[in-house]
Amino acid sequence: MSSTRWPSPPLEEWIEYLKTGIIRPDTKAPGLEEARQKLIYYNMDRAEQLAYDEHVNAVMIQNDVLSTAASEGREEGREEGLKEGREEGLKEGIEKEKIENAKG
């Protein structure tokens, strides 16, 4: 007989955690990974929590800056593309008009 361990249903994983305070590394239960992260945070001393919070805030600010720069870059590219398209269309229109005038 094989000793293969079948995955526990999510409810059983939660019950195991609530009884033992241990979250298995292979857990698949929704929310248990988040609980693990919170436990790590709450087990830090106050200085470590503050340093972690500052790091998270810095990452959020950096992501906002990058997101804003990307949006601004896309808008600028869109505006330049429209301007170039108008100029090219105007040149083509002038050329067509010259050809029509020469024919007629």
N, CA and C atoms as an extended XYZ file, in Angstrom:
312
Properties=species:S:1:pos:R:3:atomname:S:1:resname:S:1:resid:I:1 pbc="F F F"
N         0.848       -1.175        0.000 N   MET     1
C         0.000        0.000        0.000 CA  MET     1
C         0.891        1.235        0.000 C   MET     1
N         0.526        2.204       -0.793 N   SER     2
C         1.311        3.426       -0.957 CA  SER     2
C         1.096        4.376        0.215 C   SER     2
N         2.125        5.165        0.513 N   SER     3
C         1.997        6.139        1.607 CA  SER     3
C         1.826        7.547        1.058 C   SER     3
N         1.221        7.657       -0.114 N   THR     4
C         0.984        8.956       -0.727 CA  THR     4
C         0.010        9.751        0.122 C   THR     4
N         0.379       10.994        0.390 N   ARG     5
C        -0.495       11.861        1.185 CA  ARG     5
C        -1.331       12.702        0.238 C   ARG     5
N        -2.624       12.569        0.351 N   TRP     6
C        -3.530       13.336       -0.494 CA  TRP     6
C        -3.686       14.732        0.087 C   TRP     6
N        -3.877       15.723       -0.768 N   PRO     7
C        -4.084       17.078       -0.241 CA  PRO     7
C        -5.325       17.148        0.636 C   PRO     7
N        -5.214       17.902        1.706 N   SER     8
C        -6.356       18.073        2.611 CA  SER     8
C        -7.327       19.076        2.012 C   SER     8
N        -8.608       18.880        2.250 N   PRO     9
C        -9.576       19.898        1.833 CA  PRO     9
C        -9.289       21.205        2.582 C   PRO     9
N        -9.613       22.334        1.976 N   PRO    10
C        -9.313       23.630        2.597 CA  PRO    10
C        -9.814       23.766        4.032 C   PRO    10
N       -11.012       23.278        4.316 N   LEU    11
C       -11.552       23.400        5.668 CA  LEU    11
C       -10.669       22.660        6.671 C   LEU    11
N       -10.192       21.474        6.288 N   GLU    12
C        -9.317       20.719        7.185 CA  GLU    12
C        -7.991       21.456        7.423 C   GLU    12
N        -7.480       22.116        6.390 N   GLU    13
C        -6.233       22.879        6.556 CA  GLU    13
C        -6.444       24.027        7.540 C   GLU    13
N        -7.591       24.702        7.446 N   TRP    14
C        -7.890       25.790        8.381 CA  TRP    14
C        -8.044       25.253        9.803 C   TRP    14
N        -8.739       24.140        9.947 N   ILE    15
C        -8.929       23.549       11.275 CA  ILE    15
C        -7.583       23.161       11.874 C   ILE    15
N        -6.701       22.573       11.045 N   GLU    16
C        -5.363       22.208       11.518 CA  GLU    16
C        -4.615       23.453       12.004 C   GLU    16
N        -4.699       24.532       11.226 N   TYR    17
C        -4.030       25.777       11.620 CA  TYR    17
C        -4.601       26.303       12.939 C   TYR    17
N        -5.908       26.319       13.065 N   LEU    18
C        -6.531       26.853       14.284 CA  LEU    18
C        -6.202       26.006       15.514 C   LEU    18
N        -6.070       24.692       15.313 N   LYS    19
C        -5.733       23.817       16.441 CA  LYS    19
C        -4.253       23.897       16.816 C   LYS    19
N        -3.378       23.958       15.797 N   THR    20
C        -1.932       23.843       16.055 CA  THR    20
C        -1.172       25.157       15.922 C   THR    20
N        -1.751       26.107       15.189 N   GLY    21
C        -1.032       27.357       14.918 CA  GLY    21
C         0.015       27.192       13.828 C   GLY    21
N        -0.006       26.053       13.154 N   ILE    22
C         0.975       25.763       12.111 CA  ILE    22
C         0.283       25.735       10.751 C   ILE    22
N         0.912       26.403        9.786 N   ILE    23
C         0.418       26.378        8.410 CA  ILE    23
C         1.441       25.598        7.596 C   ILE    23
N         0.993       24.488        7.027 N   ARG    24
C         1.920       23.663        6.236 CA  ARG    24
C         2.397       24.433        5.008 C   ARG    24
N         3.639       24.214        4.588 N   PRO    25
C         4.175       24.926        3.415 CA  PRO    25
C         3.430       24.602        2.122 C   PRO    25
N         2.810       23.436        2.041 N   ASP    26
C         2.126       23.030        0.812 CA  ASP    26
C         0.632       23.348        0.835 C   ASP    26
N         0.219       24.239        1.717 N   THR    27
C        -1.208       24.550        1.851 CA  THR    27
C        -1.774       25.141        0.565 C   THR    27
N        -2.980       24.766        0.271 N   LYS    28
C        -3.692       25.288       -0.899 CA  LYS    28
C        -4.978       25.999       -0.491 C   LYS    28
N        -5.282       26.018        0.792 N   ALA    29
C        -6.531       26.603        1.269 CA  ALA    29
C        -6.523       28.114        1.039 C   ALA    29
N        -7.599       28.634        0.466 N   PRO    30
C        -7.686       30.073        0.244 CA  PRO    30
C        -7.536       30.837        1.563 C   PRO    30
N        -6.692       31.849        1.548 N   GLY    31
C        -6.524       32.705        2.712 CA  GLY    31
C        -5.415       32.286        3.659 C   GLY    31
N        -4.973       31.039        3.609 N   LEU    32
C        -3.938       30.605        4.559 CA  LEU    32
C        -2.567       31.218        4.242 C   LEU    32
N        -2.270       31.427        2.986 N   GLU    33
C        -0.986       32.073        2.656 CA  GLU    33
C        -0.981       33.507        3.183 C   GLU    33
N        -2.104       34.205        3.054 N   GLU    34
C        -2.209       35.556        3.601 CA  GLU    34
C        -2.079       35.518        5.121 C   GLU    34
N        -2.688       34.516        5.745 N   ALA    35
C        -2.577       34.366        7.198 CA  ALA    35
C        -1.118       34.151        7.595 C   ALA    35
N        -0.394       33.358        6.806 N   ARG    36
C         1.026       33.121        7.079 CA  ARG    36
C         1.803       34.449        7.036 C   ARG    36
N         1.524       35.262        6.024 N   GLN    37
C         2.222       36.548        5.903 CA  GLN    37
C         1.904       37.463        7.087 C   GLN    37
N         0.650       37.477        7.508 N   LYS    38
C         0.261       38.295        8.667 CA  LYS    38
C         0.949       37.804        9.937 C   LYS    38
N         1.038       36.480       10.103 N   LEU    39
C         1.718       35.925       11.281 CA  LEU    39
C         3.185       36.342       11.307 C   LEU    39
N         3.816       36.297       10.162 N   ILE    40
C         5.220       36.731       10.086 CA  ILE    40
C         5.321       38.188       10.533 C   ILE    40
N         4.431       39.022       10.008 N   TYR    41
C         4.446       40.454       10.352 CA  TYR    41
C         4.214       40.658       11.846 C   TYR    41
N         3.191       39.998       12.400 N   TYR    42
C         2.861       40.200       13.818 CA  TYR    42
C         3.900       39.615       14.762 C   TYR    42
N         4.733       38.717       14.274 N   ASN    43
C         5.812       38.170       15.099 CA  ASN    43
C         7.086       39.010       15.044 C   ASN    43
N         7.072       40.063       14.216 N   MET    44
C         8.220       40.978       14.167 CA  MET    44
C         8.165       41.902       15.373 C   MET    44
N         9.341       42.414       15.791 N   ASP    45
C         9.299       43.442       16.836 CA  ASP    45
C         8.898       44.760       16.185 C   ASP    45
N         8.609       45.760       16.996 N   ARG    46
C         8.051       47.027       16.481 CA  ARG    46
C         8.979       47.691       15.466 C   ARG    46
N        10.287       47.668       15.696 N   ALA    47
C        11.232       48.286       14.768 CA  ALA    47
C        11.203       47.581       13.408 C   ALA    47
N        11.119       46.252       13.429 N   GLU    48
C        11.054       45.500       12.180 CA  GLU    48
C         9.748       45.801       11.434 C   GLU    48
N         8.640       45.922       12.180 N   GLN    49
C         7.364       46.259       11.549 CA  GLN    49
C         7.432       47.628       10.880 C   GLN    49
N         8.018       48.603       11.583 N   LEU    50
C         8.129       49.947       11.012 CA  LEU    50
C         9.000       49.937        9.759 C   LEU    50
N        10.118       49.216        9.800 N   ALA    51
C        10.995       49.125        8.628 CA  ALA    51
C        10.262       48.455        7.464 C   ALA    51
N         9.512       47.400        7.771 N   TYR    52
C         8.749       46.706        6.738 CA  TYR    52
C         7.689       47.637        6.143 C   TYR    52
N         6.969       48.360        7.003 N   ASP    53
C         5.940       49.293        6.536 CA  ASP    53
C         6.542       50.375        5.649 C   ASP    53
N         7.705       50.901        6.036 N   GLU    54
C         8.378       51.909        5.214 CA  GLU    54
C         8.758       51.331        3.852 C   GLU    54
N         9.244       50.096        3.856 N   HIS    55
C         9.611       49.442        2.600 CA  HIS    55
C         8.385       49.285        1.700 C   HIS    55
N         7.282       48.805        2.262 N   VAL    56
C         6.056       48.619        1.478 CA  VAL    56
C         5.590       49.965        0.907 C   VAL    56
N         5.632       51.022        1.719 N   ASN    57
C         5.231       52.345        1.236 CA  ASN    57
C         6.139       52.817        0.113 C   ASN    57
N         7.454       52.587        0.244 N   ALA    58
C         8.395       52.996       -0.797 CA  ALA    58
C         8.111       52.251       -2.102 C   ALA    58
N         7.811       50.975       -2.006 N   VAL    59
C         7.500       50.185       -3.199 CA  VAL    59
C         6.218       50.696       -3.848 C   VAL    59
N         5.211       51.011       -3.034 N   MET    60
C         3.952       51.534       -3.580 CA  MET    60
C         4.173       52.860       -4.290 C   MET    60
N         4.964       53.737       -3.694 N   ILE    61
C         5.257       55.034       -4.313 CA  ILE    61
C         6.005       54.830       -5.622 C   ILE    61
N         6.995       53.940       -5.603 N   GLN    62
C         7.761       53.654       -6.812 CA  GLN    62
C         6.855       53.111       -7.914 C   GLN    62
N         5.951       52.210       -7.571 N   ASN    63
C         5.022       51.669       -8.562 CA  ASN    63
C         4.102       52.746       -9.113 C   ASN    63
N         3.642       53.662       -8.254 N   ASP    64
C         2.804       54.766       -8.711 CA  ASP    64
C         3.553       55.668       -9.672 C   ASP    64
N         4.803       55.976       -9.339 N   VAL    65
C         5.628       56.833      -10.204 CA  VAL    65
C         5.818       56.164      -11.569 C   VAL    65
N         6.141       54.879      -11.555 N   LEU    66
C         6.347       54.161      -12.816 CA  LEU    66
C         5.056       54.089      -13.630 C   LEU    66
N         3.944       53.846      -12.953 N   SER    67
C         2.666       53.769      -13.643 CA  SER    67
C         2.299       55.117      -14.275 C   SER    67
N         2.516       56.195      -13.517 N   THR    68
C         2.229       57.531      -14.031 CA  THR    68
C         3.122       57.856      -15.222 C   THR    68
N         4.417       57.536      -15.123 N   ALA    69
C         5.343       57.793      -16.222 CA  ALA    69
C         4.942       57.010      -17.468 C   ALA    69
N         4.520       55.757      -17.280 N   ALA    70
C         4.096       54.945      -18.419 CA  ALA    70
C         2.856       55.546      -19.074 C   ALA    70
N         1.895       55.989      -18.264 N   SER    71
C         0.673       56.602      -18.814 CA  SER    71
C         1.000       57.883      -19.575 C   SER    71
N         1.861       58.695      -18.982 N   GLU    72
C         2.251       59.946      -19.642 CA  GLU    72
C         2.991       59.657      -20.941 C   GLU    72
N         3.842       58.639      -20.933 N   GLY    73
C         4.580       58.269      -22.147 CA  GLY    73
C         3.645       57.787      -23.250 C   GLY    73
N         2.654       56.980      -22.883 N   ARG    74
C         1.683       56.518      -23.880 CA  ARG    74
C         0.907       57.694      -24.461 C   ARG    74
N         0.483       58.617      -23.604 N   GLU    75
C        -0.274       59.785      -24.078 CA  GLU    75
C         0.589       60.649      -24.994 C   GLU    75
N         1.827       60.868      -24.609 N   GLU    76
C         2.735       61.670      -25.433 CA  GLU    76
C         2.956       60.996      -26.788 C   GLU    76
N         3.151       59.687      -26.779 N   GLY    77
C         3.336       58.942      -28.025 CA  GLY    77
C         2.098       59.021      -28.900 C   GLY    77
N         0.928       58.945      -28.282 N   ARG    78
C        -0.335       59.033      -29.022 CA  ARG    78
C        -0.453       60.405      -29.679 C   ARG    78
N        -0.136       61.459      -28.933 N   GLU    79
C        -0.222       62.817      -29.478 CA  GLU    79
C         0.763       63.020      -30.618 C   GLU    79
N         2.001       62.520      -30.453 N   GLU    80
C         2.995       62.649      -31.521 CA  GLU    80
C         2.572       61.872      -32.753 C   GLU    80
N         2.003       60.691      -32.539 N   GLY    81
C         1.539       59.873      -33.658 CA  GLY    81
C         0.425       60.561      -34.432 C   GLY    81
N        -0.507       61.183      -33.709 N   LEU    82
C        -1.583       61.919      -34.378 CA  LEU    82
C        -1.035       63.096      -35.175 C   LEU    82
N        -0.097       63.817      -34.600 N   LYS    83
C         0.503       64.971      -35.281 CA  LYS    83
C         1.215       64.520      -36.553 C   LYS    83
N         2.018       63.453      -36.446 N   GLU    84
C         2.718       62.944      -37.624 CA  GLU    84
C         1.725       62.455      -38.672 C   GLU    84
N         0.659       61.815      -38.242 N   GLY    85
C        -0.356       61.324      -39.167 CA  GLY    85
C        -1.039       62.468      -39.911 C   GLY    85
N        -1.348       63.535      -39.186 N   ARG    86
C        -1.982       64.704      -39.830 CA  ARG    86
C        -1.048       65.322      -40.858 C   ARG    86
N         0.238       65.476      -40.480 N   GLU    87
C         1.217       66.076      -41.397 CA  GLU    87
C         1.375       65.223      -42.649 C   GLU    87
N         1.444       63.897      -42.463 N   GLU    88
C         1.593       62.998      -43.604 CA  GLU    88
C         0.351       63.057      -44.493 C   GLU    88
N        -0.819       63.085      -43.878 N   GLY    89
C        -2.064       63.172      -44.642 CA  GLY    89
C        -2.159       64.476      -45.419 C   GLY    89
N        -1.728       65.560      -44.813 N   LEU    90
C        -1.751       66.861      -45.482 CA  LEU    90
C        -0.826       66.848      -46.693 C   LEU    90
N         0.381       66.285      -46.527 N   LYS    91
C         1.328       66.194      -47.642 CA  LYS    91
C         0.744       65.364      -48.778 C   LYS    91
N         0.126       64.230      -48.450 N   GLU    92
C        -0.487       63.382      -49.473 CA  GLU    92
C        -1.619       64.125      -50.184 C   GLU    92
N        -2.410       64.882      -49.421 N   GLY    93
C        -3.508       65.644      -50.011 CA  GLY    93
C        -2.998       66.707      -50.975 C   GLY    93
N        -1.923       67.374      -50.598 N   ILE    94
C        -1.347       68.403      -51.464 CA  ILE    94
C        -0.824       67.768      -52.752 C   ILE    94
N        -0.160       66.612      -52.622 N   GLU    95
C         0.360       65.920      -53.808 CA  GLU    95
C        -0.782       65.497      -54.728 C   GLU    95
N        -1.847       64.946      -54.157 N   LYS    96
C        -2.990       64.531      -54.972 CA  LYS    96
C        -3.614       65.735      -55.677 C   LYS    96
N        -3.722       66.859      -54.951 N   GLU    97
C        -4.288       68.068      -55.543 CA  GLU    97
C        -3.438       68.551      -56.703 C   GLU    97
N        -2.115       68.501      -56.554 N   LYS    98
C        -1.208       68.905      -57.641 CA  LYS    98
C        -1.404       68.031      -58.864 C   LYS    98
N        -1.541       66.719      -58.650 N   ILE    99
C        -1.736       65.794      -59.760 CA  ILE    99
C        -3.064       66.074      -60.449 C   ILE    99
N        -4.118       66.288      -59.667 N   GLU   100
C        -5.443       66.584      -60.247 CA  GLU   100
C        -5.414       67.888      -61.043 C   GLU   100
N        -4.727       68.901      -60.499 N   ASN   101
C        -4.627       70.189      -61.193 CA  ASN   101
C        -3.839       70.050      -62.492 C   ASN   101
N        -2.794       69.212      -62.475 N   ALA   102
C        -1.982       69.014      -63.672 CA  ALA   102
C        -2.776       68.284      -64.749 C   ALA   102
N        -3.669       67.386      -64.364 N   LYS   103
C        -4.483       66.634      -65.295 CA  LYS   103
C        -5.575       67.519      -65.924 C   LYS   103
N        -6.066       68.402      -65.162 N   GLY   104
C        -7.273       69.045      -65.569 CA  GLY   104
C        -7.161       70.392      -66.052 C   GLY   104
